[in-house]
Amino acid sequence: MEGFWTRALDAAEQAEAKARALRERFGRDADALCRAELQSFAPHDPRRGRVADVVRALRWT
């Protein structure tokens, strides 16, 4: 079980780092760009989860 939480924490930290980089690069437009990218993926595309994590992290950065 510890491995699960370690992976979850690592994923959250990576999403937060990506969100900070996007926020620095695009400012307020970072949210809109991520949401547009989410819309471009197929419903079961595994990238949707990673981008959704970044969108959530953007709320906190």
All heavy atoms as a GROMACS GRO file, in nm:
protein
  490
    1MET      N    1   0.081  -0.120   0.000
    1MET     CA    2   0.000   0.000   0.000
    1MET      C    3   0.086   0.127   0.000
    1MET      O    4   0.048   0.226  -0.057
    1MET     CB    5  -0.092  -0.004   0.122
    1MET     CG    6  -0.198   0.101   0.120
    1MET     SD    7  -0.313   0.068  -0.013
    1MET     CE    8  -0.453   0.153   0.044
    2GLU      N    9   0.202   0.118   0.065
    2GLU     CA   10   0.290   0.234   0.070
    2GLU      C   11   0.334   0.276  -0.069
    2GLU      O   12   0.345   0.394  -0.100
    2GLU     CB   13   0.412   0.204   0.156
    2GLU     CG   14   0.504   0.322   0.172
    2GLU     CD   15   0.621   0.292   0.263
    2GLU    OE1   16   0.604   0.219   0.361
    2GLU    OE2   17   0.730   0.343   0.232
    3GLY      N   18   0.357   0.177  -0.158
    3GLY     CA   19   0.397   0.207  -0.295
    3GLY      C   20   0.292   0.288  -0.369
    3GLY      O   21   0.325   0.378  -0.446
    4PHE      N   22   0.165   0.257  -0.345
    4PHE     CA   23   0.056   0.331  -0.408
    4PHE      C   24   0.062   0.478  -0.370
    4PHE      O   25   0.053   0.566  -0.454
    4PHE     CB   26  -0.080   0.271  -0.367
    4PHE     CG   27  -0.196   0.357  -0.407
    4PHE    CD1   28  -0.244   0.354  -0.538
    4PHE    CD2   29  -0.255   0.443  -0.317
    4PHE    CE1   30  -0.350   0.434  -0.575
    4PHE    CE2   31  -0.361   0.523  -0.354
    4PHE     CZ   32  -0.409   0.518  -0.483
    5TRP      N   33   0.076   0.505  -0.240
    5TRP     CA   34   0.076   0.643  -0.193
    5TRP      C   35   0.202   0.717  -0.237
    5TRP      O   36   0.197   0.837  -0.265
    5TRP     CB   37   0.060   0.648  -0.040
    5TRP     CG   38  -0.076   0.604   0.000
    5TRP    CD1   39  -0.109   0.490   0.068
    5TRP    CD2   40  -0.200   0.668  -0.030
    5TRP    NE1   41  -0.244   0.481   0.082
    5TRP    CE2   42  -0.304   0.589   0.023
    5TRP    CE3   43  -0.234   0.784  -0.097
    5TRP    CZ2   44  -0.438   0.623   0.012
    5TRP    CZ3   45  -0.368   0.819  -0.108
    5TRP    CH2   46  -0.467   0.739  -0.054
    6THR      N   47   0.312   0.646  -0.245
    6THR     CA   48   0.435   0.708  -0.293
    6THR      C   49   0.420   0.748  -0.439
    6THR      O   50   0.459   0.858  -0.479
    6THR     CB   51   0.554   0.612  -0.276
    6THR    OG1   52   0.565   0.576  -0.138
    6THR    CG2   53   0.684   0.675  -0.322
    7ARG      N   54   0.362   0.660  -0.519
    7ARG     CA   55   0.338   0.692  -0.661
    7ARG      C   56   0.239   0.808  -0.674
    7ARG      O   57   0.256   0.896  -0.758
    7ARG     CB   58   0.289   0.570  -0.736
    7ARG     CG   59   0.397   0.466  -0.761
    7ARG     CD   60   0.352   0.357  -0.855
    7ARG     NE   61   0.233   0.286  -0.811
    7ARG     CZ   62   0.230   0.184  -0.726
    7ARG    NH1   63   0.343   0.139  -0.674
    7ARG    NH2   64   0.116   0.126  -0.694
    8ALA      N   65   0.136   0.808  -0.591
    8ALA     CA   66   0.037   0.916  -0.595
    8ALA      C   67   0.101   1.050  -0.559
    8ALA      O   68   0.074   1.152  -0.623
    8ALA     CB   69  -0.080   0.885  -0.502
    9LEU      N   70   0.187   1.049  -0.458
    9LEU     CA   71   0.256   1.172  -0.418
    9LEU      C   72   0.350   1.219  -0.529
    9LEU      O   73   0.354   1.338  -0.561
    9LEU     CB   74   0.335   1.149  -0.290
    9LEU     CG   75   0.416   1.268  -0.239
    9LEU    CD1   76   0.325   1.387  -0.209
    9LEU    CD2   77   0.493   1.229  -0.114
   10ASP      N   78   0.422   1.126  -0.590
   10ASP     CA   79   0.511   1.162  -0.701
   10ASP      C   80   0.432   1.223  -0.816
   10ASP      O   81   0.473   1.323  -0.875
   10ASP     CB   82   0.589   1.040  -0.750
   10ASP     CG   83   0.698   0.996  -0.653
   10ASP    OD1   84   0.737   1.076  -0.564
   10ASP    OD2   85   0.742   0.880  -0.665
   11ALA      N   86   0.318   1.163  -0.849
   11ALA     CA   87   0.235   1.215  -0.958
   11ALA      C   88   0.184   1.355  -0.925
   11ALA      O   89   0.183   1.444  -1.011
   11ALA     CB   90   0.118   1.121  -0.985
   12ALA      N   91   0.145   1.377  -0.801
   12ALA     CA   92   0.096   1.509  -0.759
   12ALA      C   93   0.207   1.613  -0.767
   12ALA      O   94   0.186   1.725  -0.813
   12ALA     CB   95   0.039   1.502  -0.618
   13GLU      N   96   0.326   1.575  -0.724
   13GLU     CA   97   0.439   1.668  -0.730
   13GLU      C   98   0.476   1.701  -0.874
   13GLU      O   99   0.508   1.816  -0.905
   13GLU     CB  100   0.559   1.610  -0.655
   13GLU     CG  101   0.540   1.609  -0.504
   13GLU     CD  102   0.650   1.537  -0.430
   13GLU    OE1  103   0.725   1.459  -0.492
   13GLU    OE2  104   0.660   1.558  -0.308
   14GLN      N  105   0.471   1.602  -0.962
   14GLN     CA  106   0.500   1.627  -1.104
   14GLN      C  107   0.395   1.719  -1.165
   14GLN      O  108   0.428   1.810  -1.242
   14GLN     CB  109   0.507   1.496  -1.180
   14GLN     CG  110   0.630   1.414  -1.148
   14GLN     CD  111   0.629   1.279  -1.216
   14GLN    OE1  112   0.539   1.247  -1.294
   14GLN    NE2  113   0.727   1.196  -1.185
   15ALA      N  114   0.269   1.696  -1.131
   15ALA     CA  115   0.162   1.782  -1.183
   15ALA      C  116   0.179   1.924  -1.134
   15ALA      O  117   0.159   2.020  -1.209
   15ALA     CB  118   0.025   1.726  -1.142
   16GLU      N  119   0.216   1.940  -1.007
   16GLU     CA  120   0.236   2.073  -0.953
   16GLU      C  121   0.352   2.144  -1.021
   16GLU      O  122   0.342   2.263  -1.053
   16GLU     CB  123   0.260   2.064  -0.802
   16GLU     CG  124   0.266   2.200  -0.736
   16GLU     CD  125   0.283   2.191  -0.586
   16GLU    OE1  126   0.278   2.080  -0.530
   16GLU    OE2  127   0.302   2.297  -0.525
   17ALA      N  128   0.461   2.073  -1.046
   17ALA     CA  129   0.575   2.133  -1.115
   17ALA      C  130   0.537   2.174  -1.257
   17ALA      O  131   0.574   2.283  -1.303
   17ALA     CB  132   0.692   2.034  -1.118
   18LYS      N  133   0.462   2.090  -1.325
   18LYS     CA  134   0.415   2.123  -1.461
   18LYS      C  135   0.324   2.245  -1.456
   18LYS      O  136   0.333   2.335  -1.540
   18LYS     CB  137   0.343   2.001  -1.519
   18LYS     CG  138   0.285   2.022  -1.654
   18LYS     CD  139   0.388   2.004  -1.761
   18LYS     CE  140   0.319   2.003  -1.896
   18LYS     NZ  141   0.412   2.003  -2.003
   19ALA      N  142   0.235   2.249  -1.356
   19ALA     CA  143   0.143   2.363  -1.344
   19ALA      C  144   0.219   2.492  -1.320
   19ALA      O  145   0.186   2.595  -1.380
   19ALA     CB  146   0.044   2.336  -1.230
   20ARG      N  147   0.319   2.488  -1.234
   20ARG     CA  148   0.398   2.609  -1.208
   20ARG      C  149   0.468   2.657  -1.335
   20ARG      O  150   0.470   2.777  -1.365
   20ARG     CB  151   0.502   2.582  -1.100
   20ARG     CG  152   0.446   2.589  -0.962
   20ARG     CD  153   0.560   2.599  -0.859
   20ARG     NE  154   0.502   2.591  -0.728
   20ARG     CZ  155   0.522   2.491  -0.643
   20ARG    NH1  156   0.600   2.391  -0.675
   20ARG    NH2  157   0.464   2.491  -0.525
   21ALA      N  158   0.526   2.562  -1.410
   21ALA     CA  159   0.594   2.598  -1.534
   21ALA      C  160   0.496   2.659  -1.634
   21ALA      O  161   0.527   2.759  -1.700
   21ALA     CB  162   0.663   2.476  -1.593
   22LEU      N  163   0.378   2.599  -1.645
   22LEU     CA  164   0.277   2.653  -1.737
   22LEU      C  165   0.230   2.790  -1.692
   22LEU      O  166   0.210   2.880  -1.774
   22LEU     CB  167   0.157   2.558  -1.745
   22LEU     CG  168   0.180   2.429  -1.823
   22LEU    CD1  169   0.063   2.334  -1.803
   22LEU    CD2  170   0.200   2.459  -1.971
   23ARG      N  171   0.211   2.807  -1.562
   23ARG     CA  172   0.166   2.936  -1.509
   23ARG      C  173   0.270   3.043  -1.537
   23ARG      O  174   0.236   3.155  -1.576
   23ARG     CB  175   0.140   2.923  -1.359
   23ARG     CG  176   0.090   3.046  -1.293
   23ARG     CD  177  -0.051   3.082  -1.322
   23ARG     NE  178  -0.142   2.990  -1.255
   23ARG     CZ  179  -0.262   2.962  -1.300
   23ARG    NH1  180  -0.307   3.018  -1.411
   23ARG    NH2  181  -0.340   2.878  -1.238
   24GLU      N  182   0.398   3.010  -1.520
   24GLU     CA  183   0.504   3.107  -1.547
   24GLU      C  184   0.511   3.141  -1.695
   24GLU      O  185   0.534   3.256  -1.732
   24GLU     CB  186   0.639   3.051  -1.502
   24GLU     CG  187   0.655   3.046  -1.352
   24GLU     CD  188   0.783   2.978  -1.308
   24GLU    OE1  189   0.871   2.954  -1.393
   24GLU    OE2  190   0.794   2.947  -1.188
   25ARG      N  191   0.489   3.041  -1.779
   25ARG     CA  192   0.502   3.064  -1.923
   25ARG      C  193   0.380   3.133  -1.982
   25ARG      O  194   0.393   3.222  -2.065
   25ARG     CB  195   0.523   2.930  -1.993
   25ARG     CG  196   0.546   2.944  -2.140
   25ARG     CD  197   0.587   2.814  -2.201
   25ARG     NE  198   0.605   2.830  -2.344
   25ARG     CZ  199   0.622   2.732  -2.427
   25ARG    NH1  200   0.628   2.608  -2.382
   25ARG    NH2  201   0.637   2.753  -2.555
   26PHE      N  202   0.259   3.092  -1.940
   26PHE     CA  203   0.137   3.141  -2.004
   26PHE      C  204   0.049   3.229  -1.916
   26PHE      O  205  -0.053   3.280  -1.961
   26PHE     CB  206   0.053   3.023  -2.054
   26PHE     CG  207   0.122   2.943  -2.160
   26PHE    CD1  208   0.171   2.817  -2.131
   26PHE    CD2  209   0.138   2.992  -2.288
   26PHE    CE1  210   0.234   2.741  -2.227
   26PHE    CE2  211   0.201   2.917  -2.386
   26PHE     CZ  212   0.250   2.792  -2.355
   27GLY      N  213   0.085   3.245  -1.790
   27GLY     CA  214   0.005   3.328  -1.700
   27GLY      C  215  -0.136   3.274  -1.686
   27GLY      O  216  -0.157   3.154  -1.672
   28ARG      N  217  -0.232   3.362  -1.691
   28ARG     CA  218  -0.372   3.322  -1.672
   28ARG      C  219  -0.423   3.231  -1.784
   28ARG      O  220  -0.520   3.161  -1.766
   28ARG     CB  221  -0.461   3.445  -1.662
   28ARG     CG  222  -0.437   3.523  -1.536
   28ARG     CD  223  -0.529   3.641  -1.528
   28ARG     NE  224  -0.508   3.713  -1.406
   28ARG     CZ  225  -0.596   3.716  -1.307
   28ARG    NH1  226  -0.710   3.653  -1.319
   28ARG    NH2  227  -0.570   3.784  -1.198
   29ASP      N  228  -0.359   3.235  -1.900
   29ASP     CA  229  -0.402   3.153  -2.013
   29ASP      C  230  -0.370   3.005  -1.994
   29ASP      O  231  -0.418   2.922  -2.070
   29ASP     CB  232  -0.337   3.202  -2.143
   29ASP     CG  233  -0.388   3.338  -2.185
   29ASP    OD1  234  -0.500   3.376  -2.144
   29ASP    OD2  235  -0.317   3.405  -2.260
   30ALA      N  236  -0.290   2.971  -1.895
   30ALA     CA  237  -0.251   2.831  -1.874
   30ALA      C  238  -0.374   2.743  -1.851
   30ALA      O  239  -0.382   2.632  -1.904
   30ALA     CB  240  -0.155   2.820  -1.756
   31ASP      N  241  -0.470   2.790  -1.774
   31ASP     CA  242  -0.592   2.712  -1.748
   31ASP      C  243  -0.666   2.683  -1.878
   31ASP      O  244  -0.705   2.569  -1.905
   31ASP     CB  245  -0.686   2.786  -1.653
   31ASP     CG  246  -0.628   2.804  -1.514
   31ASP    OD1  247  -0.559   2.711  -1.467
   31ASP    OD2  248  -0.650   2.910  -1.455
   32ALA      N  249  -0.686   2.785  -1.958
   32ALA     CA  250  -0.759   2.770  -2.083
   32ALA      C  251  -0.687   2.676  -2.179
   32ALA      O  252  -0.750   2.593  -2.246
   32ALA     CB  253  -0.781   2.906  -2.149
   33LEU      N  254  -0.555   2.687  -2.185
   33LEU     CA  255  -0.478   2.600  -2.273
   33LEU      C  256  -0.490   2.453  -2.232
   33LEU      O  257  -0.507   2.364  -2.316
   33LEU     CB  258  -0.331   2.642  -2.275
   33LEU     CG  259  -0.302   2.775  -2.343
   33LEU    CD1  260  -0.159   2.818  -2.316
   33LEU    CD2  261  -0.327   2.763  -2.492
   34CYS      N  262  -0.483   2.427  -2.102
   34CYS     CA  263  -0.496   2.288  -2.054
   34CYS      C  264  -0.637   2.235  -2.080
   34CYS      O  265  -0.654   2.120  -2.120
   34CYS     CB  266  -0.464   2.280  -1.906
   34CYS     SG  267  -0.288   2.285  -1.873
   35ARG      N  268  -0.736   2.316  -2.056
   35ARG     CA  269  -0.875   2.271  -2.080
   35ARG      C  270  -0.898   2.243  -2.229
   35ARG      O  271  -0.965   2.148  -2.265
   35ARG     CB  272  -0.973   2.374  -2.026
   35ARG     CG  273  -0.972   2.378  -1.876
   35ARG     CD  274  -1.075   2.475  -1.821
   35ARG     NE  275  -1.053   2.502  -1.682
   35ARG     CZ  276  -1.082   2.420  -1.583
   35ARG    NH1  277  -1.137   2.304  -1.610
   35ARG    NH2  278  -1.058   2.453  -1.458
   36ALA      N  279  -0.842   2.325  -2.315
   36ALA     CA  280  -0.854   2.302  -2.459
   36ALA      C  281  -0.784   2.172  -2.498
   36ALA      O  282  -0.835   2.095  -2.581
   36ALA     CB  283  -0.796   2.420  -2.537
   37GLU      N  284  -0.669   2.146  -2.438
   37GLU     CA  285  -0.598   2.023  -2.467
   37GLU      C  286  -0.680   1.902  -2.421
   37GLU      O  287  -0.688   1.801  -2.491
   37GLU     CB  288  -0.461   2.022  -2.400
   37GLU     CG  289  -0.377   1.904  -2.441
   37GLU     CD  290  -0.234   1.911  -2.390
   37GLU    OE1  291  -0.194   2.015  -2.335
   37GLU    OE2  292  -0.164   1.812  -2.406
   38LEU      N  293  -0.742   1.912  -2.305
   38LEU     CA  294  -0.828   1.803  -2.257
   38LEU      C  295  -0.938   1.772  -2.357
   38LEU      O  296  -0.971   1.655  -2.381
   38LEU     CB  297  -0.892   1.840  -2.123
   38LEU     CG  298  -0.817   1.805  -1.997
   38LEU    CD1  299  -0.890   1.858  -1.876
   38LEU    CD2  300  -0.798   1.656  -1.985
   39GLN      N  301  -0.996   1.874  -2.417
   39GLN     CA  302  -1.104   1.855  -2.513
   39GLN      C  303  -1.056   1.788  -2.641
   39GLN      O  304  -1.135   1.725  -2.711
   39GLN     CB  305  -1.169   1.990  -2.546
   39GLN     CG  306  -1.236   2.056  -2.428
   39GLN     CD  307  -1.348   1.973  -2.370
   39GLN    OE1  308  -1.425   1.912  -2.442
   39GLN    NE2  309  -1.354   1.968  -2.238
   40SER      N  310  -0.927   1.799  -2.669
   40SER     CA  311  -0.875   1.741  -2.794
   40SER      C  312  -0.847   1.591  -2.782
   40SER      O  313  -0.830   1.524  -2.883
   40SER     CB  314  -0.747   1.814  -2.836
   40SER     OG  315  -0.640   1.781  -2.750
   41PHE      N  316  -0.846   1.538  -2.660
   41PHE     CA  317  -0.817   1.396  -2.640
   41PHE      C  318  -0.945   1.313  -2.650
   41PHE      O  319  -1.054   1.358  -2.616
   41PHE     CB  320  -0.757   1.370  -2.502
   41PHE     CG  321  -0.620   1.431  -2.482
   41PHE    CD1  322  -0.584   1.480  -2.359
   41PHE    CD2  323  -0.529   1.441  -2.585
   41PHE    CE1  324  -0.458   1.534  -2.338
   41PHE    CE2  325  -0.404   1.496  -2.566
   41PHE     CZ  326  -0.369   1.543  -2.441
   42ALA      N  327  -0.929   1.190  -2.695
   42ALA     CA  328  -1.041   1.094  -2.696
   42ALA      C  329  -1.080   1.064  -2.551
   42ALA      O  330  -0.998   1.077  -2.460
   42ALA     CB  331  -0.999   0.966  -2.767
   43PRO      N  332  -1.205   1.023  -2.528
   43PRO     CA  333  -1.252   1.000  -2.390
   43PRO      C  334  -1.167   0.903  -2.308
   43PRO      O  335  -1.154   0.921  -2.187
   43PRO     CB  336  -1.393   0.945  -2.409
   43PRO     CG  337  -1.436   0.999  -2.542
   43PRO     CD  338  -1.312   1.006  -2.625
   44HIS      N  339  -1.108   0.803  -2.371
   44HIS     CA  340  -1.032   0.703  -2.295
   44HIS      C  341  -0.881   0.717  -2.312
   44HIS      O  342  -0.806   0.626  -2.278
   44HIS     CB  343  -1.076   0.562  -2.334
   44HIS     CG  344  -1.221   0.538  -2.302
   44HIS    ND1  345  -1.268   0.532  -2.174
   44HIS    CD2  346  -1.328   0.522  -2.382
   44HIS    CE1  347  -1.398   0.512  -2.176
   44HIS    NE2  348  -1.438   0.508  -2.300
   45ASP      N  349  -0.838   0.831  -2.363
   45ASP     CA  350  -0.695   0.856  -2.382
   45ASP      C  351  -0.629   0.868  -2.244
   45ASP      O  352  -0.675   0.947  -2.160
   45ASP     CB  353  -0.677   0.986  -2.460
   45ASP     CG  354  -0.534   1.009  -2.505
   45ASP    OD1  355  -0.441   0.974  -2.431
   45ASP    OD2  356  -0.517   1.063  -2.615
   46PRO      N  357  -0.524   0.793  -2.217
   46PRO     CA  358  -0.460   0.799  -2.084
   46PRO      C  359  -0.399   0.936  -2.051
   46PRO      O  360  -0.380   0.969  -1.935
   46PRO     CB  361  -0.353   0.691  -2.091
   46PRO     CG  362  -0.335   0.658  -2.233
   46PRO     CD  363  -0.461   0.695  -2.305
   47ARG      N  364  -0.373   1.016  -2.152
   47ARG     CA  365  -0.318   1.149  -2.127
   47ARG      C  366  -0.418   1.240  -2.057
   47ARG      O  367  -0.379   1.335  -1.990
   47ARG     CB  368  -0.272   1.213  -2.257
   47ARG     CG  369  -0.157   1.139  -2.323
   47ARG     CD  370  -0.120   1.198  -2.456
   47ARG     NE  371  -0.231   1.178  -2.549
   47ARG     CZ  372  -0.236   1.226  -2.672
   47ARG    NH1  373  -0.136   1.299  -2.717
   47ARG    NH2  374  -0.338   1.202  -2.751
   48ARG      N  375  -0.546   1.210  -2.071
   48ARG     CA  376  -0.649   1.293  -2.007
   48ARG      C  377  -0.628   1.302  -1.856
   48ARG      O  378  -0.644   1.408  -1.797
   48ARG     CB  379  -0.789   1.238  -2.035
   48ARG     CG  380  -0.837   1.260  -2.177
   48ARG     CD  381  -0.977   1.206  -2.195
   48ARG     NE  382  -1.076   1.283  -2.121
   48ARG     CZ  383  -1.132   1.396  -2.164
   48ARG    NH1  384  -1.099   1.444  -2.280
   48ARG    NH2  385  -1.219   1.458  -2.091
   49GLY      N  386  -0.593   1.190  -1.795
   49GLY     CA  387  -0.572   1.188  -1.650
   49GLY      C  388  -0.456   1.277  -1.608
   49GLY      O  389  -0.465   1.350  -1.510
   50ARG      N  390  -0.348   1.272  -1.685
   50ARG     CA  391  -0.231   1.354  -1.652
   50ARG      C  392  -0.262   1.503  -1.669
   50ARG      O  393  -0.224   1.585  -1.586
   50ARG     CB  394  -0.112   1.312  -1.735
   50ARG     CG  395  -0.061   1.173  -1.700
   50ARG     CD  396   0.070   1.140  -1.767
   50ARG     NE  397   0.063   1.136  -1.912
   50ARG     CZ  398   0.038   1.028  -1.983
   50ARG    NH1  399   0.017   0.914  -1.924
   50ARG    NH2  400   0.034   1.033  -2.115
   51VAL      N  401  -0.330   1.537  -1.777
   51VAL     CA  402  -0.364   1.678  -1.800
   51VAL      C  403  -0.466   1.725  -1.696
   51VAL      O  404  -0.456   1.837  -1.646
   51VAL     CB  405  -0.414   1.701  -1.944
   51VAL    CG1  406  -0.460   1.845  -1.963
   51VAL    CG2  407  -0.302   1.670  -2.044
   52ALA      N  408  -0.560   1.639  -1.660
   52ALA     CA  409  -0.657   1.675  -1.556
   52ALA      C  410  -0.585   1.701  -1.423
   52ALA      O  411  -0.624   1.792  -1.349
   52ALA     CB  412  -0.762   1.565  -1.541
   53ASP      N  413  -0.481   1.624  -1.394
   53ASP     CA  414  -0.402   1.648  -1.272
   53ASP      C  415  -0.337   1.786  -1.277
   53ASP      O  416  -0.333   1.857  -1.177
   53ASP     CB  417  -0.293   1.541  -1.257
   53ASP     CG  418  -0.347   1.406  -1.217
   53ASP    OD1  419  -0.464   1.397  -1.173
   53ASP    OD2  420  -0.271   1.307  -1.232
   54VAL      N  421  -0.288   1.823  -1.393
   54VAL     CA  422  -0.225   1.954  -1.408
   54VAL      C  423  -0.328   2.065  -1.392
   54VAL      O  424  -0.304   2.166  -1.324
   54VAL     CB  425  -0.151   1.967  -1.543
   54VAL    CG1  426  -0.101   2.108  -1.566
   54VAL    CG2  427  -0.035   1.868  -1.549
   55VAL      N  428  -0.448   2.046  -1.447
   55VAL     CA  429  -0.555   2.145  -1.434
   55VAL      C  430  -0.588   2.164  -1.285
   55VAL      O  431  -0.601   2.278  -1.237
   55VAL     CB  432  -0.680   2.104  -1.514
   55VAL    CG1  433  -0.799   2.193  -1.480
   55VAL    CG2  434  -0.652   2.109  -1.663
   56ARG      N  435  -0.598   2.054  -1.212
   56ARG     CA  436  -0.626   2.066  -1.069
   56ARG      C  437  -0.510   2.136  -0.997
   56ARG      O  438  -0.532   2.221  -0.909
   56ARG     CB  439  -0.649   1.928  -1.008
   56ARG     CG  440  -0.787   1.873  -1.037
   56ARG     CD  441  -0.816   1.746  -0.958
   56ARG     NE  442  -0.735   1.634  -1.001
   56ARG     CZ  443  -0.762   1.555  -1.105
   56ARG    NH1  444  -0.869   1.577  -1.178
   56ARG    NH2  445  -0.685   1.454  -1.135
   57ALA      N  446  -0.388   2.105  -1.035
   57ALA     CA  447  -0.272   2.170  -0.972
   57ALA      C  448  -0.268   2.320  -1.003
   57ALA      O  449  -0.225   2.399  -0.920
   57ALA     CB  450  -0.143   2.102  -1.018
   58LEU      N  451  -0.316   2.358  -1.121
   58LEU     CA  452  -0.319   2.500  -1.157
   58LEU      C  453  -0.408   2.579  -1.062
   58LEU      O  454  -0.383   2.696  -1.036
   58LEU     CB  455  -0.368   2.518  -1.301
   58LEU     CG  456  -0.264   2.496  -1.410
   58LEU    CD1  457  -0.330   2.486  -1.546
   58LEU    CD2  458  -0.159   2.606  -1.408
   59ARG      N  459  -0.509   2.514  -1.010
   59ARG     CA  460  -0.597   2.584  -0.916
   59ARG      C  461  -0.523   2.625  -0.789
   59ARG      O  462  -0.562   2.718  -0.721
   59ARG     CB  463  -0.714   2.493  -0.876
   59ARG     CG  464  -0.809   2.466  -0.987
   59ARG     CD  465  -0.922   2.381  -0.939
   59ARG     NE  466  -0.989   2.321  -1.053
   59ARG     CZ  467  -1.053   2.208  -1.051
   59ARG    NH1  468  -1.061   2.138  -0.940
   59ARG    NH2  469  -1.110   2.161  -1.158
   60TRP      N  470  -0.417   2.551  -0.755
   60TRP     CA  471  -0.346   2.573  -0.630
   60TRP      C  472  -0.218   2.652  -0.648
   60TRP      O  473  -0.150   2.682  -0.550
   60TRP     CB  474  -0.315   2.439  -0.563
   60TRP     CG  475  -0.440   2.364  -0.534
   60TRP    CD1  476  -0.490   2.260  -0.606
   60TRP    CD2  477  -0.532   2.389  -0.429
   60TRP    NE1  478  -0.609   2.218  -0.551
   60TRP    CE2  479  -0.637   2.295  -0.442
   60TRP    CE3  480  -0.537   2.481  -0.325
   60TRP    CZ2  481  -0.744   2.292  -0.356
   60TRP    CZ3  482  -0.646   2.476  -0.239
   60TRP    CH2  483  -0.747   2.383  -0.254
   61THR      N  484  -0.182   2.683  -0.772
   61THR     CA  485  -0.056   2.757  -0.795
   61THR      C  486  -0.085   2.899  -0.835
   61THR      O  487  -0.190   2.934  -0.877
   61THR     CB  488   0.030   2.690  -0.903
   61THR    OG1  489  -0.042   2.684  -1.024
   61THR    CG2  490   0.076   2.554  -0.860
   0.00000   0.00000   0.00000
